[in-house]
Amino acid sequence: MQGAGGVAGYVLGSPDGRLYRRAVRRVLRGAWRDTPPSALPGVIRYLLRAALYPGPHAPEDRYPAQLHLNLLPRMRGQRLGDPLLAAHLEALRALGVPGVQLSTTSENRAALALYRRHGFQVAGRRVTDLWTPWLGYPAEHVVMTLDLT
């Protein structure tokens, strides 16, 4: 999303979980040529830790689409996530995707509120060490789902 002040955030997702996993594998194999060098350590670190500490997932036949939404810290709290999420969900519905899933932590209250406003429900939760390097302690991984059809 880009406003008058530049980029505010982004949505990253896939209508198909297999395509999402394929893209993740490509990143891990080194196909990140367009990623800014300063971002690579964080991206690689997260992906490797996600492989080591998997969280809960919803059934992929019912919720094949994957979603990740992020706003720059200075842009948070302005409801800018709503139009980003609405546009992504509209695109998934237009493709006939039956459902979408996403992951966050129970600590990310703003994200949880955003997703609940758009009808997402908690489908699973598990405490994991995935976020320990960033938070300093294990956090509750939350998977949320939304039926689109």
DSSP file (Angstrom, degrees, kcal/mol; ACC not computed):
  #  RESIDUE AA STRUCTURE BP1 BP2  ACC     N-H-->O    O-->H-N    N-H-->O    O-->H-N    TCO  KAPPA ALPHA  PHI   PSI    X-CA   Y-CA   Z-CA
    1    1 A M              0   0    0      0, 0.0     7,-3.6     0, 0.0     8,-1.1   0.000 360.0 360.0 360.0 131.9    0.0    0.0    0.0
    2    2 A Q  E     +A    7   0A   0      5,-0.3     5,-0.3     6,-0.2     2,-0.2  -0.980 360.0 174.6-125.1 129.1    1.4    3.4   -1.0
    3    3 A G  E >   -A    6   0A   0      3,-2.9     3,-1.7    -2,-0.5     0, 0.0  -0.386  55.5 -72.3-113.1-165.6    0.1    6.7    0.3
    4    4 A A  T 3  S+     0   0    0      1,-0.3     3,-0.1    -2,-0.2    -2,-0.0   0.804 132.5  50.8 -61.7 -29.6    1.3   10.2   -0.1
    5    5 A G  T 3  S-     0   0    0      1,-0.3    -1,-0.3     0, 0.0     2,-0.3   0.321 120.5-100.7 -92.4   8.6    4.2    9.6    2.2
    6    6 A G  E <  S+A    3   0A   0     -3,-1.7    -3,-2.9     0, 0.0    -1,-0.3  -0.730  76.2   0.3 109.2-160.3    5.4    6.4    0.4
    7    7 A V  E     +A    2   0A   0     -2,-0.3    -5,-0.3    -5,-0.3     3,-0.1  -0.451  50.1 178.1 -70.8 134.5    4.9    2.7    1.1
    8    8 A A        -     0   0    0     -7,-3.6    64,-3.0     1,-0.4     2,-0.3   0.697  58.7 -48.5-106.4 -29.3    2.9    2.0    4.2
    9    9 A G  E     -B   71   0B   0     -8,-1.1    -1,-0.4    62,-0.3     2,-0.3  -0.976  50.2-122.6 177.0-172.2    2.8   -1.8    4.1
   10   10 A Y  E     -B   70   0B   0     60,-2.8    60,-2.6    -2,-0.3     2,-0.4  -0.981   7.4-135.6-153.3 161.0    2.2   -4.9    2.1
   11   11 A V  E     -B   69   0B   0     -2,-0.3     2,-0.5    58,-0.2    58,-0.2  -0.990  20.3-172.0-118.4 132.6    0.2   -8.1    1.8
   12   12 A L  E     +B   68   0B   0     56,-3.8    56,-2.3    -2,-0.4     2,-0.3  -0.994  26.8 127.2-123.7 127.3    2.0  -11.3    0.8
   13   13 A G  E     -B   67   0B   0     -2,-0.5    54,-0.2    54,-0.2    52,-0.0  -0.978  40.6-138.5-166.4 176.8    0.0  -14.3    0.1
   14   14 A S  E     -B   66   0B   0     52,-1.6    52,-2.7    -2,-0.3     3,-0.1  -0.991  17.8-139.8-147.6 141.7   -0.8  -17.2   -2.2
   15   15 A P  S    S+     0   0    0      0, 0.0     2,-0.4     0, 0.0    84,-0.2   0.588  95.8  50.9 -75.3  -7.9   -4.1  -18.7   -3.2
   16   16 A D  S  > S-     0   0    0      1,-0.1     4,-1.9    50,-0.1     3,-0.4  -0.986  70.7-148.6-137.3 121.7   -2.5  -22.2   -3.0
   17   17 A G  H  > S+     0   0    0     -2,-0.4     4,-2.5    47,-0.3     5,-0.2   0.816 100.1  58.2 -59.3 -32.7   -0.4  -23.5   -0.1
   18   18 A R  H  > S+     0   0    0      2,-0.2     4,-2.2     1,-0.2    -1,-0.2   0.911 106.9  47.6 -64.8 -41.2    1.8  -25.6   -2.5
   19   19 A L  H  > S+     0   0    0     -3,-0.4     4,-2.2     2,-0.2    -2,-0.2   0.887 110.8  52.3 -66.2 -37.6    2.8  -22.4   -4.3
   20   20 A Y  H  X S+     0   0    0     -4,-1.9     4,-2.1     2,-0.2    -2,-0.2   0.940 111.1  45.8 -62.0 -48.2    3.5  -20.7   -1.1
   21   21 A R  H  X S+     0   0    0     -4,-2.5     4,-2.5     1,-0.2    -2,-0.2   0.873 110.5  54.2 -65.1 -36.2    5.8  -23.5    0.1
   22   22 A R  H  X S+     0   0    0     -4,-2.2     4,-2.1     2,-0.2    -1,-0.2   0.912 108.5  49.1 -62.5 -42.1    7.5  -23.6   -3.3
   23   23 A A  H  X S+     0   0    0     -4,-2.2     4,-2.1     2,-0.2    -2,-0.2   0.899 110.2  51.1 -64.7 -40.0    8.3  -19.9   -3.0
   24   24 A V  H  X S+     0   0    0     -4,-2.1     4,-2.4     1,-0.2    -2,-0.2   0.923 109.4  50.4 -63.0 -43.8    9.6  -20.3    0.5
   25   25 A R  H  X S+     0   0    0     -4,-2.5     4,-1.9     1,-0.2    -1,-0.2   0.890 108.1  53.4 -61.7 -38.7   11.9  -23.2   -0.7
   26   26 A R  H  X>S+     0   0    0     -4,-2.1     5,-2.8     2,-0.2     4,-0.7   0.914 108.8  49.1 -62.4 -41.8   13.2  -20.9   -3.5
   27   27 A V  H ><5S+     0   0    0     -4,-2.1     3,-1.1     1,-0.2    -2,-0.2   0.937 111.0  49.6 -61.9 -45.2   14.1  -18.2   -1.0
   28   28 A L  H 3<5S+     0   0    0     -4,-2.4    -1,-0.2     1,-0.3    -2,-0.2   0.810 109.1  53.1 -65.1 -28.6   15.9  -20.8    1.2
   29   29 A R  H 3<5S-     0   0    0     -4,-1.9    -1,-0.3    -5,-0.2    -2,-0.2   0.561 129.0 -93.6 -83.3  -8.3   17.8  -22.1   -1.9
   30   30 A G  T <<5S+     0   0    0     -3,-1.1     2,-1.2    -4,-0.7    -3,-0.2   0.593  81.7 133.1 112.9  11.6   19.0  -18.6   -2.8
   31   31 A A      < +     0   0    0     -5,-2.8     3,-0.2     1,-0.2    -4,-0.1  -0.316  39.5 109.5 -89.6  54.0   16.5  -17.1   -5.2
   32   32 A W    >   +     0   0    0     -2,-1.2     3,-2.7    -5,-0.2    -1,-0.2  -0.032  26.4 136.1-115.3  29.1   16.2  -13.8   -3.3
   33   33 A R  T 3  S+     0   0    0      1,-0.3    -1,-0.1    -3,-0.2    -2,-0.1   0.744  73.3  49.9 -53.2 -28.6   18.0  -11.6   -5.8
   34   34 A D  T 3  S+     0   0    0     -3,-0.2    -1,-0.3     2,-0.1    -2,-0.1   0.475  86.8 103.2 -91.5  -1.4   15.4   -8.8   -5.5
   35   35 A T  S <  S-     0   0    0     -3,-2.7     5,-0.1     1,-0.1    -3,-0.1  -0.668  83.7-109.4 -82.0 131.3   15.5   -8.8   -1.7
   36   36 A P    >>  -     0   0    0      0, 0.0     3,-2.0     0, 0.0     4,-1.0  -0.345  25.3-124.4 -57.4 135.8   17.5   -5.8   -0.2
   37   37 A P  T 34 S+     0   0    0      0, 0.0     3,-0.5     0, 0.0    -2,-0.0   0.827 109.8  60.0 -53.4 -34.1   20.7   -7.2    1.3
   38   38 A S  T 34 S+     0   0    0      1,-0.2     4,-0.3     2,-0.1    -3,-0.0   0.764 106.2  48.0 -67.0 -23.0   19.9   -5.6    4.6
   39   39 A A  T <> S+     0   0    0     -3,-2.0     4,-2.3     1,-0.1     3,-0.3   0.682  90.2  83.7 -89.4 -19.2   16.7   -7.7    4.8
   40   40 A L  H  X S+     0   0    0     -4,-1.0     4,-3.0    -3,-0.5     5,-0.4   0.897  85.5  52.5 -56.6 -48.8   18.2  -11.0    4.0
   41   41 A P  H  > S+     0   0    0      0, 0.0     4,-2.4     0, 0.0    -1,-0.2   0.915 113.6  44.5 -56.7 -42.1   19.5  -12.0    7.4
   42   42 A G  H  > S+     0   0    0     -4,-0.3     4,-2.4    -3,-0.3    -2,-0.2   0.906 114.9  47.8 -67.5 -41.9   16.1  -11.5    9.0
   43   43 A V  H  X S+     0   0    0     -4,-2.3     4,-2.6     2,-0.2     5,-0.2   0.950 116.0  43.4 -63.3 -49.8   14.2  -13.2    6.2
   44   44 A I  H  X S+     0   0    0     -4,-3.0     4,-2.6    -5,-0.2     5,-0.3   0.917 113.5  51.6 -64.0 -43.0   16.5  -16.2    6.2
   45   45 A R  H  X S+     0   0    0     -4,-2.4     4,-2.3    -5,-0.4    -1,-0.2   0.922 111.8  46.9 -59.8 -45.2   16.5  -16.4   10.0
   46   46 A Y  H  X S+     0   0    0     -4,-2.4     4,-2.7     2,-0.2    -2,-0.2   0.943 113.1  48.1 -63.1 -47.5   12.7  -16.3   10.2
   47   47 A L  H  X S+     0   0    0     -4,-2.6     4,-1.7     1,-0.2    -2,-0.2   0.901 112.9  47.8 -63.5 -41.2   12.3  -19.0    7.5
   48   48 A L  H  X S+     0   0    0     -4,-2.6     4,-1.7    -5,-0.2    -1,-0.2   0.919 113.7  47.2 -64.8 -42.7   14.8  -21.3    9.0
   49   49 A R  H  X S+     0   0    0     -4,-2.3     4,-2.9    -5,-0.3    -2,-0.2   0.877 108.0  56.0 -67.0 -35.9   13.3  -20.9   12.5
   50   50 A A  H  < S+     0   0    0     -4,-2.7    -1,-0.2     1,-0.2    -2,-0.2   0.863 107.7  49.3 -63.3 -34.7    9.8  -21.5   11.0
   51   51 A A  H  < S+     0   0    0     -4,-1.7    -1,-0.2    -5,-0.2    -2,-0.2   0.867 115.6  43.3 -69.9 -35.7   11.0  -24.8    9.6
   52   52 A L  H  < S+     0   0    0     -4,-1.7    -2,-0.2     1,-0.2    -1,-0.2   0.832 125.3  32.4 -77.5 -33.2   12.5  -25.8   13.0
   53   53 A Y  S  < S-     0   0    0     -4,-2.9    -1,-0.2    -5,-0.1    77,-0.2  -0.603  80.9-172.7-125.5  69.2    9.5  -24.6   15.1
   54   54 A P        -     0   0    0      0, 0.0    -3,-0.1     0, 0.0     3,-0.1  -0.324  10.4-146.9 -66.7 145.6    6.4  -25.1   13.0
   55   55 A G        -     0   0    0      1,-0.2    87,-0.1    -5,-0.1    72,-0.1  -0.359  35.6 -67.2 -97.4-177.3    3.2  -23.7   14.4
   56   56 A P        -     0   0    0      0, 0.0     2,-0.3     0, 0.0    -1,-0.2  -0.363  50.7-160.4 -68.0 153.7   -0.3  -25.1   14.0
   57   57 A H        -     0   0    0     66,-0.1    86,-0.1    86,-0.1     3,-0.1  -0.965  14.6-123.3-134.0 152.1   -1.9  -25.1   10.6
   58   58 A A        -     0   0    0     -2,-0.3     2,-0.2     5,-0.1    43,-0.1  -0.521  52.6 -74.4 -86.3 161.1   -5.5  -25.3    9.4
   59   59 A P    >>  -     0   0    0      0, 0.0     4,-2.4     0, 0.0     3,-0.6  -0.387  41.5-147.5 -59.3 123.8   -6.6  -28.1    6.9
   60   60 A E  T 34 S+     0   0    0      1,-0.2   -43,-0.2     2,-0.2    39,-0.1   0.764  92.6  62.1 -70.2 -25.4   -5.1  -27.1    3.6
   61   61 A D  T 34 S+     0   0    0      1,-0.2    -1,-0.2     2,-0.2    38,-0.1   0.852 116.5  32.0 -68.0 -31.0   -8.0  -28.5    1.5
   62   62 A R  T <4 S+     0   0    0     -3,-0.6    -2,-0.2     1,-0.2    -1,-0.2   0.774 134.1  29.3 -92.7 -30.9  -10.4  -26.1    3.2
   63   63 A Y     <  +     0   0    0     -4,-2.4    -1,-0.2     1,-0.1    38,-0.2  -0.589  68.4 151.6-129.5  68.4   -8.0  -23.2    3.7
   64   64 A P        +     0   0    0      0, 0.0   -47,-0.3     0, 0.0    36,-0.2   0.787  47.1  89.8 -73.7 -26.5   -5.4  -23.4    0.9
   65   65 A A  E     - c   0 100B   0     34,-1.9    36,-2.5   -49,-0.2     2,-0.3  -0.438  62.7-152.9 -76.7 145.2   -4.6  -19.7    0.7
   66   66 A Q  E     -Bc  14 101B   0    -52,-2.7   -52,-1.6    34,-0.2     2,-0.4  -0.854  10.9-167.6-114.1 151.0   -1.8  -18.2    2.8
   67   67 A L  E     +Bc  13 102B   0     34,-1.0    36,-0.6    -2,-0.3     2,-0.4  -0.998  15.9 173.8-145.0 136.4   -1.7  -14.6    4.0
   68   68 A H  E     -B   12   0B   0    -56,-2.3   -56,-3.8    -2,-0.4     2,-0.4  -0.970  10.8-176.3-139.1 127.4    0.9  -12.3    5.5
   69   69 A L  E     +B   11   0B   0     -2,-0.4     2,-0.4   -58,-0.2   -58,-0.2  -0.974   4.7 175.6-124.7 137.2    0.2   -8.6    6.1
   70   70 A N  E     -B   10   0B   0    -60,-2.6   -60,-2.8    -2,-0.4     2,-0.4  -0.999  11.6-166.9-144.3 140.5    2.7   -6.1    7.4
   71   71 A L  E     -B    9   0B   0     -2,-0.4   -62,-0.3   -62,-0.3     5,-0.1  -0.934  37.1-101.2-119.3 147.2    2.7   -2.4    8.0
   72   72 A L    >>  -     0   0    0    -64,-3.0     3,-2.3    -2,-0.4     4,-0.7  -0.417  39.2-113.9 -61.0 142.5    5.6   -0.2    8.8
   73   73 A P  G >4 S+     0   0    0      0, 0.0     3,-1.1     0, 0.0    -1,-0.1   0.853 116.1  54.2 -50.6 -40.1    5.7    0.5   12.5
   74   74 A R  G 34 S+     0   0    0      1,-0.2    -2,-0.1     3,-0.0   -66,-0.0   0.660 107.8  51.9 -70.9 -13.2    5.1    4.3   12.0
   75   75 A M  G X4 S+     0   0    0     -3,-2.3     3,-0.8   -67,-0.2     5,-0.4   0.489  85.9 108.3 -99.4  -5.7    1.9    3.4    9.9
   76   76 A R  T <<  +     0   0    0     -3,-1.1    -4,-0.0    -4,-0.7    34,-0.0  -0.341  67.9  36.2 -73.4 154.3    0.3    1.1   12.5
   77   77 A G  T 3  S+     0   0    0     -2,-0.0    -1,-0.2     1,-0.0    -3,-0.0   0.542  90.6  95.0  84.4   7.8   -2.8    2.2   14.4
   78   78 A Q  S <  S-     0   0    0     -3,-0.8    -2,-0.1     0, 0.0    -1,-0.0   0.243  97.9-112.3-113.2  10.8   -4.3    4.1   11.5
   79   79 A R  S >  S+     0   0    0      1,-0.1     3,-0.5     3,-0.1    -3,-0.1   0.747  74.9 135.6  64.0  25.9   -6.5    1.3   10.2
   80   80 A L  T 3>  +     0   0    0     -5,-0.4     4,-1.1     1,-0.2     5,-0.1   0.709  61.2  67.2 -75.4 -19.9   -4.4    1.0    7.0
   81   81 A G  H 3> S+     0   0    0      1,-0.2     4,-3.0     2,-0.2     5,-0.3   0.805  87.4  69.7 -68.1 -29.1   -4.5   -2.8    7.3
   82   82 A D  H <> S+     0   0    0     -3,-0.5     4,-2.7     1,-0.2     5,-0.2   0.941 101.5  40.7 -58.6 -52.2   -8.2   -2.9    6.6
   83   83 A P  H  > S+     0   0    0      0, 0.0     4,-2.1     0, 0.0    -1,-0.2   0.874 115.9  52.2 -67.7 -32.7   -8.0   -1.8    2.9
   84   84 A L  H  X S+     0   0    0     -4,-1.1     4,-2.0     2,-0.2    -2,-0.2   0.957 114.2  41.9 -62.7 -49.4   -5.0   -4.0    2.3
   85   85 A L  H  X S+     0   0    0     -4,-3.0     4,-2.7     1,-0.2     5,-0.2   0.915 113.2  52.9 -65.3 -43.3   -6.7   -7.1    3.8
   86   86 A A  H  X S+     0   0    0     -4,-2.7     4,-2.3    -5,-0.3    -1,-0.2   0.901 109.3  49.6 -60.0 -41.7  -10.0   -6.3    2.1
   87   87 A A  H  X S+     0   0    0     -4,-2.1     4,-2.0    -5,-0.2    -1,-0.2   0.909 112.0  47.9 -64.5 -42.0   -8.3   -6.1   -1.3
   88   88 A H  H  X S+     0   0    0     -4,-2.0     4,-2.3     2,-0.2    -2,-0.2   0.927 112.4  48.2 -65.5 -44.3   -6.5   -9.4   -0.8
   89   89 A L  H  X S+     0   0    0     -4,-2.7     4,-2.5     1,-0.2    -1,-0.2   0.882 109.8  53.2 -64.1 -37.6   -9.6  -11.2    0.3
   90   90 A E  H  X S+     0   0    0     -4,-2.3     4,-2.3    -5,-0.2    -1,-0.2   0.911 108.9  49.6 -62.5 -42.1  -11.5   -9.8   -2.7
   91   91 A A  H  X S+     0   0    0     -4,-2.0     4,-1.3     2,-0.2    -2,-0.2   0.905 111.0  49.2 -64.3 -41.6   -8.8  -11.2   -5.0
   92   92 A L  H  <>S+     0   0    0     -4,-2.3     5,-2.1     1,-0.2     4,-0.4   0.914 110.9  49.7 -64.5 -41.9   -9.0  -14.6   -3.4
   93   93 A R  H ><5S+     0   0    0     -4,-2.5     3,-1.5     1,-0.2    -2,-0.2   0.907 106.9  55.3 -62.6 -40.6  -12.8  -14.7   -3.6
   94   94 A A  H 3<5S+     0   0    0     -4,-2.3    -1,-0.2     1,-0.3    -2,-0.2   0.807 106.6  51.8 -62.3 -28.7  -12.6  -13.7   -7.3
   95   95 A L  T 3<5S-     0   0    0     -4,-1.3    -1,-0.3    -3,-0.3    -2,-0.2   0.528 116.7-116.5 -83.2  -6.5  -10.3  -16.7   -7.8
   96   96 A G  T < 5 +     0   0    0     -3,-1.5    -3,-0.2    -4,-0.4    -2,-0.1   0.725  52.6 167.5  78.2  22.3  -12.8  -19.0   -6.1
   97   97 A V      < -     0   0    0     -5,-2.1    -1,-0.2     1,-0.1     3,-0.1  -0.538  30.7-146.2 -70.8 129.9  -10.5  -19.9   -3.2
   98   98 A P        -     0   0    0      0, 0.0    50,-3.1     0, 0.0    51,-1.1   0.812  67.3 -14.5 -71.8 -29.3  -12.5  -21.6   -0.5
   99   99 A G  E     - D   0 147B   0     48,-0.3   -34,-1.9    49,-0.2     2,-0.3  -0.993  53.9-138.9-168.3 164.6  -10.6  -20.3    2.5
  100  100 A V  E     -cD  65 146B   0     46,-2.1    46,-2.0    -2,-0.3     2,-0.3  -0.962  11.6-163.7-133.7 147.6   -7.5  -18.6    3.8
  101  101 A Q  E     +cD  66 145B   0    -36,-2.5   -34,-1.0    -2,-0.3     2,-0.3  -0.930   8.5 176.9-128.7 157.0   -5.3  -19.1    6.8
  102  102 A L  E     -cD  67 144B   0     42,-2.0    42,-2.4    -2,-0.3     2,-0.4  -0.958  17.8-134.6-150.2 165.2   -2.7  -16.9    8.5
  103  103 A S  E     + D   0 143B   0    -36,-0.6     2,-0.3    -2,-0.3    40,-0.2  -0.953  31.3 142.1-126.7 146.8   -0.4  -17.0   11.5
  104  104 A T  E     - D   0 142B   0     38,-2.2    38,-3.0    -2,-0.4     2,-0.3  -0.829  44.8 -94.3-154.4-166.9    0.5  -14.4   14.1
  105  105 A T  E >   - D   0 141B   0     -2,-0.3     3,-1.2    36,-0.2    36,-0.2  -0.856  26.3-118.5-117.9 159.8    1.1  -14.4   17.8
  106  106 A S  T 3  S+     0   0    0     34,-2.0    35,-0.1    -2,-0.3    -1,-0.1   0.684 113.7  65.5 -68.1 -15.0   -1.2  -13.8   20.7
  107  107 A E  T 3  S+     0   0    0     33,-0.3     2,-2.0     1,-0.2    -1,-0.2   0.731  80.4  81.2 -75.7 -23.1    1.0  -10.8   21.5
  108  108 A N    <>  +     0   0    0     -3,-1.2     4,-2.4     1,-0.2     5,-0.2  -0.503  55.0 164.7 -87.0  72.7    0.0   -9.0   18.3
  109  109 A R  H  > S+     0   0    0     -2,-2.0     4,-2.3     1,-0.2    -1,-0.2   0.835  70.4  55.2 -62.1 -35.8   -3.3   -7.6   19.5
  110  110 A A  H  > S+     0   0    0     -3,-0.2     4,-2.3     2,-0.2    -1,-0.2   0.922 110.1  46.3 -65.0 -42.5   -3.7   -5.1   16.7
  111  111 A A  H  > S+     0   0    0      2,-0.2     4,-2.8     1,-0.2     5,-0.3   0.929 111.2  51.9 -65.1 -44.4   -3.3   -7.8   14.1
  112  112 A L  H  X S+     0   0    0     -4,-2.4     4,-2.3     1,-0.2    -1,-0.2   0.912 110.8  48.3 -58.1 -42.5   -5.8  -10.1   16.0
  113  113 A A  H  X S+     0   0    0     -4,-2.3     4,-2.3     2,-0.2    -1,-0.2   0.915 111.1  50.7 -64.7 -42.9   -8.3   -7.3   16.1
  114  114 A L  H  X S+     0   0    0     -4,-2.3     4,-1.1     1,-0.2    -2,-0.2   0.950 112.7  45.3 -58.0 -50.9   -7.9   -6.5   12.4
  115  115 A Y  H  <>S+     0   0    0     -4,-2.8     5,-2.5     1,-0.2     3,-0.4   0.884 111.7  51.8 -65.0 -38.5   -8.4  -10.2   11.4
  116  116 A R  H ><5S+     0   0    0     -4,-2.3     3,-1.8    -5,-0.3    -1,-0.2   0.886 103.7  58.3 -65.4 -37.4  -11.4  -10.5   13.7
  117  117 A R  H 3<5S+     0   0    0     -4,-2.3    -1,-0.2     1,-0.3    -2,-0.2   0.820 107.4  48.7 -59.2 -29.5  -13.0   -7.4   12.1
  118  118 A H  T 3<5S-     0   0    0     -4,-1.1    -1,-0.3    -3,-0.4    -2,-0.2   0.295 128.4 -97.3 -96.3   8.9  -12.8   -9.2    8.8
  119  119 A G  T < 5 +     0   0    0     -3,-1.8    28,-0.2     1,-0.3    -3,-0.2   0.467  69.0 151.8  96.3   2.6  -14.3  -12.4   10.1
  120  120 A F      < -     0   0    0     -5,-2.5     2,-0.3    -6,-0.1    -1,-0.3  -0.366  27.1-157.0 -67.2 147.1  -11.2  -14.6   10.9
  121  121 A Q  E     -E  145   0B   0     24,-2.5    24,-2.6    -2,-0.0     2,-0.4  -0.931  25.2-104.2-122.5 147.6  -11.5  -17.2   13.6
  122  122 A V  E     +E  144   0B   0     -2,-0.3    22,-0.3    22,-0.2     3,-0.1  -0.590  36.7 175.5 -71.0 126.5   -8.8  -18.8   15.7
  123  123 A A  E     -     0   0B   0     20,-3.0     2,-0.3     1,-0.4    21,-0.2   0.572  62.2 -11.6-107.9 -16.4   -8.3  -22.3   14.4
  124  124 A G  E     -E  143   0B   0     19,-1.4    19,-2.5   -68,-0.1    -1,-0.4  -0.954  53.2-163.0-175.7 159.2   -5.3  -23.3   16.6
  125  125 A R  E     +E  142   0B   0     -2,-0.3     2,-0.3    17,-0.2    17,-0.2  -0.990  10.1 169.4-152.6 148.2   -2.7  -22.1   19.0
  126  126 A R  E     -E  141   0B   0     15,-2.1    15,-3.4    -2,-0.3     2,-0.3  -0.934  35.5-117.8-159.4 135.6    0.6  -23.4   20.4
  127  127 A V  E     +E  140   0B   0     -2,-0.3     2,-0.3    13,-0.3    13,-0.3  -0.624  46.0 172.7 -73.5 132.1    3.5  -21.9   22.4
  128  128 A T  E     -E  139   0B   0     11,-2.7    11,-2.0    -2,-0.3     3,-0.4  -0.953  45.6-129.5-142.0 157.3    6.6  -22.0   20.3
  129  129 A D  S >  S+     0   0    0     -2,-0.3     3,-1.6     9,-0.2    11,-0.1   0.381  79.5 106.7 -84.6   2.7   10.2  -20.8   20.4
  130  130 A L  T 3  S+     0   0    0      1,-0.3    -1,-0.2     9,-0.2     4,-0.1   0.885  85.2  36.4 -49.6 -46.4    9.9  -19.4   16.9
  131  131 A W  T >> S+     0   0    0     -3,-0.4     4,-2.9     1,-0.2     3,-1.0   0.366  84.0 107.0 -94.4   5.6    9.8  -15.8   18.0
  132  132 A T  H <> S+     0   0    0     -3,-1.6     4,-2.6     1,-0.3    -1,-0.2   0.873  75.6  55.5 -54.7 -42.7   12.3  -16.1   20.9
  133  133 A P  H 34 S+     0   0    0      0, 0.0    -1,-0.3     0, 0.0    -2,-0.1   0.837 118.4  34.8 -61.0 -28.7   15.2  -14.2   19.1
  134  134 A W  H <4 S+     0   0    0     -3,-1.0    -2,-0.2    -4,-0.1    -3,-0.1   0.834 130.3  29.9 -93.4 -36.7   12.9  -11.2   18.5
  135  135 A L  H  < S-     0   0    0     -4,-2.9    -3,-0.2     2,-0.2    -1,-0.1   0.713  97.6-124.8 -96.3 -23.9   10.8  -11.2   21.6
  136  136 A G  S  < S+     0   0    0     -4,-2.6    -4,-0.2    -5,-0.5    -5,-0.0   0.474  85.7  48.7  90.5   2.7   13.3  -12.7   24.1
  137  137 A Y  S    S-     0   0    0     -6,-0.3    -2,-0.2    -5,-0.1    -1,-0.2  -0.973  97.5 -78.6-162.9 160.5   10.9  -15.5   25.1
  138  138 A P        -     0   0    0      0, 0.0     2,-0.3     0, 0.0    -9,-0.2  -0.309  48.3-158.5 -63.0 152.3    8.6  -18.1   23.6
  139  139 A A  E     - E   0 128B   0    -11,-2.0   -11,-2.7   -13,-0.1     2,-0.7  -0.912  24.7 -98.2-132.6 159.8    5.2  -16.8   22.3
  140  140 A E  E     - E   0 127B   0     -2,-0.3   -34,-2.0   -13,-0.3     2,-0.4  -0.700  35.2-146.2 -80.7 116.4    1.9  -18.3   21.5
  141  141 A H  E     -DE 105 126B   0    -15,-3.4   -15,-2.1    -2,-0.7     2,-0.5  -0.708  16.6-163.1 -81.8 128.8    1.6  -19.0   17.8
  142  142 A V  E     -DE 104 125B   0    -38,-3.0   -38,-2.2    -2,-0.4     2,-0.5  -0.966   8.8-161.4-119.3 127.0   -2.0  -18.4   16.6
  143  143 A V  E     -DE 103 124B   0    -19,-2.5   -20,-3.0    -2,-0.5   -19,-1.4  -0.929  13.2-169.6-106.2 133.9   -3.4  -19.7   13.3
  144  144 A M  E     -DE 102 122B   0    -42,-2.4   -42,-2.0    -2,-0.5     2,-0.3  -0.902   1.0-162.7-122.9 150.5   -6.6  -18.0   12.1
  145  145 A T  E     -DE 101 121B   0    -24,-2.6   -24,-2.5    -2,-0.3     2,-0.3  -0.910   8.7-164.8-132.6 158.2   -8.9  -19.0    9.2
  146  146 A L  E     -D  100   0B   0    -46,-2.0   -46,-2.1    -2,-0.3     2,-0.4  -0.967  19.4-136.0-143.4 126.3  -11.6  -17.4    7.1
  147  147 A D  E     -D   99   0B   0     -2,-0.3   -48,-0.3   -28,-0.2   -84,-0.1  -0.684  19.6-175.4 -77.4 131.4  -14.1  -19.2    4.9
  148  148 A L              0   0    0    -50,-3.1   -49,-0.2    -2,-0.4    -1,-0.1   0.595 360.0 360.0-105.6 -15.2  -14.4  -17.3    1.6
  149  149 A T              0   0    0    -51,-1.1    -1,-0.1   -53,-0.1   -50,-0.1   0.407 360.0 360.0-111.3 360.0  -17.2  -19.3   -0.2
